Amino acid sequence: MQYLSAVVVLVFPILVVWAAVTDFMTMTIANRISVGLFAAGLVALAASGTPIEVVGAHLGAAALVFAIGFACFALGWMGGGDVKFASAVALWLGWSHLLEYAVTFSVYGGLLTLVALFSNRVLDPLPVLKIGFLAHFQEHRRVPYGVALSVAALQIFAETPWMRVFG
């Protein structure tokens, strides 16, 4: 069972990095990434022998993030892919790391926005260097928040009990 847990836990960083890269390049996080991350989280919880009430708490954390994210989406503050992705990450992190995750991705999101604003001016004379979202930032003024969500997820995930699988 520990081998299954290790394999499932390896899925988390792979999907999180995939989400960051695709969001940076295309401003989109595919549903299959979020669904895969959510499903892998459920399998990881089951494979690790997590008590059902703890599984329920993890589902509650994901539902709360989805509800808040949906409100942000409705107000035009977040993209739908970001909301689904953050909810899947919250399933893995549960209540114990949720506030730390929210603060961390907020800080990284702010830094990413500052980098985008700064690089837009710096790269203006060198349009060949404008890749991914930077190529369209000036006209759309959107930041790939999935990058901030992903970096924060990887940072917080390293501090979770999931990493005990690897000793």
LUMVEX-534471 format. One record per residue: chain; x, y, z of N, C-alpha, C in turn. Coordinates in steps of 0.1 Angstrom, whole numbers, padded with zeros to 4 digits. Each point is the difference from the previous one (the first is absolute). Layout:
  cadena    n.X    n.Y    n.Z   ca.X   ca.Y   ca.Z    c.X    c.Y    c.Z
       A      X      Y      Z      X      Y      Z      X      Y      Z
...
//
This chain:
  cadena    n.X    n.Y    n.Z   ca.X   ca.Y   ca.Z    c.X    c.Y    c.Z
       A   0008  -0012   0000  -0008   0012   0000   0009   0013   0000
       A   0011  -0001   0006   0009   0012   0001   0005   0003  -0014
       A   0002  -0010  -0009   0005   0003  -0013  -0011   0007  -0008
       A  -0012  -0004   0002  -0011   0006  -0007  -0001   0015   0005
       A   0001   0002   0013   0000   0014   0005   0011   0008  -0006
       A   0012  -0006  -0001   0011   0008  -0006  -0002   0003  -0015
       A  -0006  -0009  -0007  -0003   0003  -0014  -0010   0011  -0002
       A  -0011  -0001   0008  -0010   0010   0000   0005   0014   0004
       A   0008   0000   0010   0006   0012   0005   0009   0007  -0010
       A   0007  -0008  -0008   0008   0005  -0011  -0008   0007  -0011
       A  -0013  -0004  -0001  -0009   0006  -0010  -0002   0015   0004
       A  -0001   0003   0013  -0002   0014   0004   0010   0010  -0007
       A   0013  -0001   0003   0009   0010  -0006   0000   0000  -0016
       A  -0002  -0012  -0006  -0001   0000  -0014  -0011   0008  -0006
       A  -0012  -0003   0006  -0012   0008  -0005   0001   0015   0003
       A   0005   0003   0012   0001   0014   0004   0010   0007  -0009
       A   0011  -0006  -0004   0010   0007  -0009  -0007   0001  -0014
       A  -0007  -0011  -0004  -0007   0001  -0013  -0010   0011   0000
       A  -0007   0002   0010  -0010   0011   0001   0008   0014  -0001
       A   0011   0001   0007   0007   0013  -0001   0005   0003  -0014
       A   0006  -0010  -0006   0006   0002  -0013  -0011   0003  -0011
       A  -0011  -0007   0001  -0011   0002  -0010  -0006   0014   0002
       A  -0002   0004   0013  -0006   0012   0003   0009   0012  -0004
       A   0013  -0002   0002   0009   0010  -0004   0000   0002  -0016
       A   0000  -0011  -0007   0001   0001  -0014  -0014   0003  -0007
       A  -0011  -0005   0006  -0013   0002  -0008  -0010   0007   0008
       A   0002   0004   0013  -0010   0006   0009  -0012  -0009   0002
       A   0003  -0013   0000  -0011  -0010   0001   0006  -0012   0009
       A  -0008  -0005   0009   0003  -0012   0007  -0011  -0010  -0004
       A   0004  -0010  -0007  -0009  -0010  -0006  -0008  -0007   0012
       A  -0013  -0003  -0003  -0008  -0007   0010   0007  -0014   0004
       A   0006  -0006  -0010   0006  -0013   0003   0011   0000   0011
       A   0006   0012   0001   0011   0001   0010  -0007   0001   0014
       A  -0010   0009   0001  -0007   0001   0013  -0008  -0013   0004
       A  -0006  -0006  -0010  -0008  -0012   0003   0010  -0011   0004
       A   0011  -0001  -0007   0011  -0010   0003   0005   0002   0014
       A   0003   0013   0003   0006   0003   0013  -0011  -0003   0012
       A  -0012   0003  -0003  -0011  -0003   0010  -0001  -0015   0002
       A  -0001  -0008  -0011  -0001  -0014   0000   0012  -0007   0007
       A   0012   0005  -0003   0012  -0005   0006   0000   0003   0015
       A  -0006   0011   0004  -0001   0003   0014  -0009  -0009   0007
       A  -0011  -0003  -0006  -0010  -0010   0006   0007  -0014   0001
       A   0007  -0004  -0010   0007  -0013   0000   0011   0000   0011
       A   0007   0011   0001   0011   0001   0010  -0006   0000   0014
       A  -0011   0007   0003  -0007  -0001   0013  -0004  -0014   0003
       A  -0006  -0007  -0010  -0005  -0014   0002   0012  -0009   0002
       A   0011   0001  -0008   0011  -0009   0001   0008   0002   0013
       A  -0001   0012   0006   0008   0002   0012  -0008  -0004   0013
       A  -0012  -0005  -0002  -0008  -0004   0011  -0005   0011   0009
       A  -0002   0012  -0007  -0006   0011   0007  -0014  -0002   0005
       A  -0002   0003   0013  -0014  -0002   0005  -0010   0008  -0008
       A  -0012  -0005   0000  -0011   0006  -0009  -0003   0014   0005
       A   0001   0003   0012  -0003   0014   0005   0011   0009  -0005
       A   0012  -0004  -0001   0011   0008  -0005  -0002   0002  -0015
       A  -0004  -0010  -0007  -0003   0001  -0014  -0011   0010  -0002
       A  -0010   0000   0008  -0011   0010   0000   0005   0014   0002
       A   0010   0001   0009   0006   0013   0003   0007   0005  -0012
       A   0008  -0008  -0007   0007   0004  -0012  -0010   0004  -0011
       A  -0011  -0008  -0001  -0010   0004  -0010  -0006   0013   0004
       A  -0002   0003   0013  -0006   0013   0004   0010   0011  -0003
       A   0013  -0002   0001   0009   0011  -0003   0000   0003  -0015
       A  -0001  -0011  -0008  -0001   0002  -0015  -0013   0007  -0003
       A  -0011  -0003   0006  -0013   0006  -0002   0000   0015   0003
       A   0007   0003   0012   0001   0014   0004   0008   0008  -0011
       A   0011  -0005  -0004   0008   0007  -0010  -0008   0001  -0013
       A  -0007  -0010  -0004  -0008   0001  -0012  -0011   0011   0002
       A  -0007   0001   0011  -0010   0010   0002   0005   0014   0000
       A   0011   0002   0007   0007   0013   0000   0005   0004  -0014
       A   0006  -0010  -0006   0005   0002  -0014  -0011   0002  -0010
       A  -0011  -0006   0002  -0011   0002  -0009  -0005   0015   0001
       A   0000   0005   0012  -0004   0014   0002   0010   0009  -0007
       A   0013  -0003   0002   0010   0008  -0007  -0001  -0001  -0015
       A  -0003  -0012  -0005  -0003  -0002  -0015  -0011   0009  -0004
       A  -0011   0000   0007  -0012   0007  -0003   0003   0015  -0001
       A   0009   0005   0009   0003   0014   0000   0011   0003  -0010
       A   0005  -0010  -0007   0010   0002  -0011   0015   0002   0006
       A   0002  -0005   0012   0013   0001   0007   0009  -0012  -0003
       A  -0006  -0011  -0003   0007  -0013  -0002  -0006  -0007  -0012
       A   0008  -0008  -0007  -0005  -0008  -0011  -0005  -0013   0006
       A  -0009  -0006  -0008  -0006  -0013   0004   0010  -0011   0002
       A   0010  -0001  -0008   0010  -0010   0001   0008   0001   0013
       A   0002   0013   0004   0007   0002   0012  -0008  -0004   0012
       A  -0013   0002   0000  -0009  -0004   0011   0000  -0015   0001
       A  -0002  -0007  -0011   0000  -0015   0001   0013  -0006   0004
       A   0011   0006  -0004   0013  -0004   0003   0003   0002   0015
       A  -0003   0012   0005   0002   0003   0014  -0008  -0009   0009
       A  -0012  -0004  -0004  -0009  -0009   0008   0006  -0014   0000
       A   0006  -0004  -0011   0007  -0014   0000   0012   0000   0009
       A   0007   0011   0000   0012   0001   0009  -0005   0000   0015
       A  -0011   0007   0003  -0005   0001   0013  -0004  -0014   0005
       A  -0005  -0009  -0009  -0003  -0013   0004   0012  -0007   0006
       A   0011   0002  -0006   0013  -0006   0004   0005   0006   0013
       A  -0002   0013   0002   0006   0007   0011  -0009  -0001   0013
       A  -0013   0000  -0002  -0009  -0001   0011   0000   0013   0008
       A  -0007   0000   0011  -0002   0012   0008   0013   0005   0007
       A   0009  -0009   0003   0012   0003   0008   0010   0009  -0008
       A  -0001   0000  -0013   0010   0008  -0008  -0007   0010  -0009
       A  -0014   0001   0002  -0007   0008  -0010   0003   0015   0002
       A   0000   0005   0012   0003   0014   0002   0014   0004  -0005
       A   0010  -0009   0003   0013   0002  -0004   0001   0000  -0016
       A  -0007  -0009  -0006  -0001   0000  -0015  -0006   0013  -0005
       A  -0011   0004   0006  -0006   0013  -0005   0009   0012   0001
       A   0007   0001   0011   0009   0011   0002   0012  -0001  -0010
       A   0005  -0012  -0001   0011  -0002  -0009  -0003   0003  -0015
       A  -0011  -0005  -0005  -0004   0003  -0014  -0003   0014  -0002
       A  -0005   0007   0010  -0004   0014  -0001   0013   0008  -0002
       A   0010  -0003   0008   0013   0007  -0001   0007  -0003  -0013
       A   0000  -0013  -0004   0006  -0003  -0013  -0008   0006  -0012
       A  -0013   0001   0001  -0009   0006  -0010   0004   0015  -0001
       A   0001   0007   0011   0004   0014   0000   0014   0002  -0006
       A   0009  -0009   0003   0014   0001  -0006  -0001  -0002  -0015
       A  -0008  -0010  -0004  -0001  -0003  -0014  -0006   0012  -0008
       A  -0009   0006   0006  -0006   0012  -0006   0010   0011  -0002
       A   0008   0002   0011   0011   0010  -0001   0010  -0003  -0011
       A   0004  -0013   0000   0009  -0004  -0011  -0006   0002  -0014
       A  -0013  -0003  -0001  -0006   0002  -0013   0000   0015  -0004
       A  -0004   0008   0009   0000   0015  -0003   0014   0005  -0003
       A   0010  -0005   0008   0014   0005  -0003   0005  -0006  -0013
       A  -0002  -0013  -0002   0006  -0006  -0012  -0007   0006  -0013
       A  -0013   0004   0001  -0007   0005  -0011   0008   0013  -0005
       A   0004   0008   0009   0008   0012  -0004   0014  -0003  -0005
       A   0007  -0010   0007   0013  -0003  -0003   0001  -0007  -0014
       A  -0010  -0009  -0002   0000  -0008  -0012  -0006   0007  -0012
       A  -0005   0012   0002  -0007   0007  -0011   0009   0001  -0013
       A   0013   0004   0002   0009   0002  -0011   0005  -0014  -0006
       A  -0003  -0011   0008   0005  -0013  -0004  -0012  -0010  -0001
       A  -0009   0002  -0010  -0012  -0008   0000   0003  -0015  -0002
       A   0011  -0004  -0005   0003  -0014  -0002   0001  -0007   0013
       A   0003   0007   0011   0002  -0006   0013  -0014  -0001   0007
       A  -0010   0005  -0005  -0013  -0001   0006  -0006  -0014  -0004
       A   0000  -0009   0010  -0006  -0013  -0002  -0011  -0002   0010
       A  -0008  -0010  -0003  -0012  -0004   0008  -0009   0012   0002
       A  -0004   0002   0012  -0010   0011   0003   0006   0014  -0002
       A   0013   0001   0001   0007   0013  -0002  -0002   0005  -0014
       A  -0002  -0009  -0010  -0003   0005  -0014  -0013   0007  -0001
       A  -0009  -0002   0009  -0013   0006  -0001  -0004   0009   0012
       A   0009   0001   0009  -0003   0007   0013  -0005   0014  -0002
       A   0007   0007  -0009  -0003   0014  -0002  -0014   0003  -0005
       A  -0006  -0009  -0008  -0013   0002  -0005  -0011  -0006   0009
       A   0003  -0011   0007  -0010  -0007   0008   0001   0003   0015
       A   0012   0004   0005   0002   0003   0014  -0005  -0012   0009
       A   0003  -0012  -0004  -0003  -0011   0009   0013  -0007   0003
       A   0000  -0005   0012   0012  -0008   0006  -0004  -0014   0002
       A   0009  -0009  -0004  -0003  -0015   0002   0001  -0004   0015
       A  -0011   0002   0007   0001  -0002   0014   0002  -0014   0004
       A  -0002  -0009  -0010   0004  -0014   0002   0014  -0002   0004
       A   0009   0008  -0005   0014  -0001   0003   0002   0003   0015
       A  -0006   0010   0005   0001   0003   0014  -0006  -0011   0009
       A  -0012  -0005  -0005  -0006  -0011   0007   0009  -0012   0001
       A   0007  -0003  -0011   0008  -0012  -0001   0013   0002   0008
       A   0006   0011   0000   0012   0002   0008  -0003  -0001   0015
       A  -0011   0006   0004  -0004  -0001   0014  -0004  -0014   0003
       A  -0006  -0008  -0009  -0004  -0013   0003   0012  -0009   0002
       A   0010   0001  -0008   0012  -0008   0001   0008   0004   0013
       A   0000   0012   0004   0007   0004   0012  -0008  -0005   0012
       A  -0013   0001   0001  -0007  -0005   0011  -0001  -0015   0001
       A  -0001  -0006  -0012   0000  -0015  -0001   0012  -0006   0006
       A   0011   0006  -0001   0013  -0005   0006  -0001  -0001   0015
       A  -0009   0008   0006  -0001   0000   0015  -0011  -0009   0005
       A  -0007  -0007  -0009  -0012  -0007   0004   0004  -0015   0004
       A  -0009  -0007   0007   0003  -0014   0004   0001  -0009  -0013
       A  -0004   0005  -0011   0001  -0008  -0012   0015  -0004  -0003
       A   0009   0009   0004   0014  -0002  -0003   0006  -0010   0009
       A  -0007  -0004   0011   0005  -0011   0009   0001  -0013  -0008
       A  -0008  -0001  -0011   0000  -0013  -0008   0015  -0002  -0004
       A   0007   0010  -0002   0014  -0001  -0005   0010  -0001   0011
       A  -0004   0000   0012   0009  -0001   0012   0005   0013   0003
//
